[in-house]
């Protein structure tokens, strides 16, 4: 059972998370209406029980995530892919299938800061994750496997390093994705 406070954007997101995960502690930010008072509460809860940020995989969701990350650097993060969170053109946690939410929470990531640069853009190019015709599609699949969501190449590289993905984890995930393509 998850003991941390889960931070989502809206009431419908909170409802979906509770349906997927059971009786968990959830707070919503009212979208980008995230106040200083709410940030202070999230910061206090991070000290007491820990915090997991689970925002929509869109621009506003990433902005909210970054505001929380700045205020609460020890927060953990969970990501959904855009595809998993999209229903009839609307992107949001509340649109995801309950199993997709459970799968996302199987990959909780702790922010490691930016101390090490394990990966470079050259790694992404070498592996076909940047600069190739199918790079975007490949990043989506690999991001899902690693639990870091889907993003452009620059953000993907940032997340690999920020969440301390090891070269071994990276290569293992690539191998699993490539094996899945061959079957």
C-alpha positions as CSV (number, residue, x, y, z in Angstrom):
1,X,0.0,0.0,0.0
2,X,1.2,3.5,-0.8
3,X,1.7,5.6,2.3
4,X,2.9,8.8,0.6
5,X,0.6,11.7,-0.2
6,X,-0.2,11.6,-3.9
7,X,-0.5,15.0,-5.6
8,X,-2.7,15.3,-8.7
9,X,-4.2,18.2,-10.6
10,X,-7.9,17.8,-10.1
11,X,-10.8,16.1,-8.2
12,X,-11.5,13.7,-11.1
13,X,-7.8,12.7,-11.1
14,X,-8.0,12.0,-7.4
15,X,-11.1,9.9,-7.9
16,X,-9.4,7.8,-10.6
17,X,-6.3,7.3,-8.4
18,X,-8.4,6.1,-5.5
19,X,-10.3,3.7,-7.8
20,X,-7.1,2.3,-9.1
21,X,-5.1,2.2,-5.9
22,X,-7.6,2.0,-3.1
23,X,-7.6,4.1,0.1
24,X,-4.7,6.4,-0.6
25,X,-4.0,9.9,0.6
26,X,-4.6,12.3,-2.3
27,X,-4.6,16.1,-2.7
28,X,-5.3,18.0,-5.9
29,X,-3.8,21.3,-6.9
30,X,-6.8,22.7,-8.8
31,X,-4.7,22.7,-11.9
32,X,-2.3,25.5,-12.3
33,X,-4.1,27.3,-9.4
34,X,-1.5,25.7,-7.1
35,X,-1.2,28.2,-4.2
36,X,1.8,28.8,-1.9
37,X,-0.4,27.5,1.0
38,X,-0.9,24.2,-0.9
39,X,2.9,24.0,-1.7
40,X,3.7,24.5,2.0
41,X,1.2,21.7,2.9
42,X,2.8,19.4,0.3
43,X,6.3,20.3,1.7
44,X,5.2,19.5,5.2
45,X,3.7,16.2,4.1
46,X,6.9,15.3,2.3
47,X,8.7,15.5,5.6
48,X,6.1,13.5,7.4
49,X,5.0,10.7,5.0
50,X,6.6,11.5,1.6
51,X,5.0,12.8,-1.6
52,X,4.4,11.4,-5.0
53,X,3.6,13.8,-7.9
54,X,1.3,12.4,-10.6
55,X,0.3,15.2,-13.0
56,X,-1.2,15.1,-16.5
57,X,1.3,14.4,-19.3
58,X,0.9,17.8,-20.9
59,X,2.5,21.2,-20.7
60,X,0.5,22.4,-17.7
61,X,1.1,19.1,-15.9
62,X,4.8,19.5,-16.4
63,X,4.7,23.1,-15.2
64,X,2.9,22.1,-12.0
65,X,5.3,19.2,-11.5
66,X,8.3,21.6,-11.9
67,X,6.8,24.1,-9.4
68,X,6.4,21.3,-6.9
69,X,9.9,19.9,-7.6
70,X,11.4,23.4,-6.9
71,X,9.5,23.7,-3.6
72,X,9.7,20.0,-2.6
73,X,12.9,18.5,-4.3
74,X,12.5,15.2,-2.3
75,X,9.2,14.5,-4.0
76,X,8.9,11.2,-5.9
77,X,7.3,11.2,-9.4
78,X,5.0,8.9,-11.4
79,X,4.4,9.4,-15.1
80,X,1.6,8.3,-17.6
81,X,2.2,8.4,-21.3
82,X,0.1,10.8,-23.4
83,X,-1.5,7.8,-25.1
84,X,-2.6,6.2,-21.8
85,X,-4.0,9.5,-20.5
86,X,-5.9,10.6,-23.7
87,X,-9.6,10.0,-24.3
88,X,-11.5,11.7,-27.1
89,X,-8.7,14.2,-27.5
90,X,-8.7,15.2,-23.8
91,X,-5.4,14.5,-21.9
92,X,-5.6,13.8,-18.2
93,X,-5.0,11.3,-15.4
94,X,-8.8,10.9,-15.1
95,X,-8.9,9.5,-18.6
96,X,-6.5,6.6,-18.0
97,X,-7.6,3.0,-17.5
98,X,-7.2,1.9,-13.9
99,X,-4.6,-0.7,-14.9
100,X,-2.6,2.1,-16.6
101,X,-2.5,4.0,-13.3
102,X,-1.5,0.9,-11.4
103,X,1.3,0.3,-14.0
104,X,2.5,3.8,-13.6
105,X,2.7,3.5,-9.9
106,X,4.9,0.4,-10.3
107,X,7.6,2.8,-11.6
108,X,7.8,5.5,-8.8
109,X,10.9,7.6,-9.5
110,X,12.9,9.5,-6.9
111,X,14.5,12.7,-8.2
112,X,18.3,12.4,-7.9
113,X,19.0,16.0,-8.8
114,X,21.4,16.8,-11.6
115,X,24.6,15.8,-10.0
116,X,25.6,13.1,-12.5
117,X,25.3,13.1,-16.3
118,X,25.2,9.4,-17.0
119,X,23.7,9.9,-20.5
120,X,24.4,12.4,-23.3
121,X,22.5,13.3,-26.4
122,X,25.0,11.2,-28.3
123,X,23.7,8.1,-26.4
124,X,20.2,8.9,-27.6
125,X,21.3,9.4,-31.2
126,X,23.3,6.1,-31.1
127,X,20.3,4.2,-29.8
128,X,17.8,5.7,-32.3
129,X,16.0,7.8,-29.6
130,X,16.9,11.1,-31.3
131,X,17.5,12.2,-34.8
132,X,15.8,9.2,-36.5
133,X,12.4,8.8,-38.2
134,X,11.0,6.6,-35.4
135,X,12.8,8.3,-32.5
136,X,9.6,9.8,-31.0
137,X,7.7,6.5,-31.1
138,X,10.7,4.7,-29.7
139,X,11.1,7.2,-26.8
140,X,7.4,6.7,-25.9
141,X,7.8,2.9,-25.7
142,X,11.1,3.1,-23.8
143,X,9.8,5.9,-21.5
144,X,6.9,3.8,-20.5
145,X,9.2,0.8,-19.9
146,X,11.5,2.9,-17.7
147,X,8.5,4.8,-16.0
148,X,9.7,8.2,-17.0
149,X,6.8,9.1,-19.4
150,X,7.0,10.3,-23.0
151,X,8.7,13.5,-24.0
152,X,10.9,15.1,-26.5
153,X,14.6,14.1,-26.7
154,X,15.9,16.9,-24.5
155,X,13.4,16.2,-21.8
156,X,13.9,12.4,-22.1
157,X,17.7,12.9,-21.6
158,X,17.0,15.2,-18.6
159,X,14.7,12.5,-17.0
160,X,17.2,9.7,-17.6
161,X,19.8,11.7,-15.6
162,X,17.5,13.3,-13.1
163,X,16.0,10.0,-12.0
164,X,19.3,8.1,-11.8
165,X,18.5,5.6,-14.5
166,X,21.6,3.4,-14.7
167,X,23.2,2.4,-18.0
168,X,22.3,-1.2,-17.2
169,X,18.6,-0.4,-16.6
170,X,18.6,1.6,-19.9
171,X,20.2,-1.1,-22.0
172,X,18.0,-3.8,-20.4
173,X,14.9,-1.7,-21.3
174,X,16.1,-1.2,-24.8
175,X,16.7,-4.9,-25.2
176,X,13.2,-5.7,-23.9
177,X,11.6,-3.1,-26.3
178,X,13.6,-4.5,-29.2
179,X,12.6,-8.1,-28.4
180,X,9.0,-7.0,-28.3
181,X,9.3,-5.5,-31.8
182,X,10.7,-8.7,-33.2
183,X,7.9,-10.9,-31.9
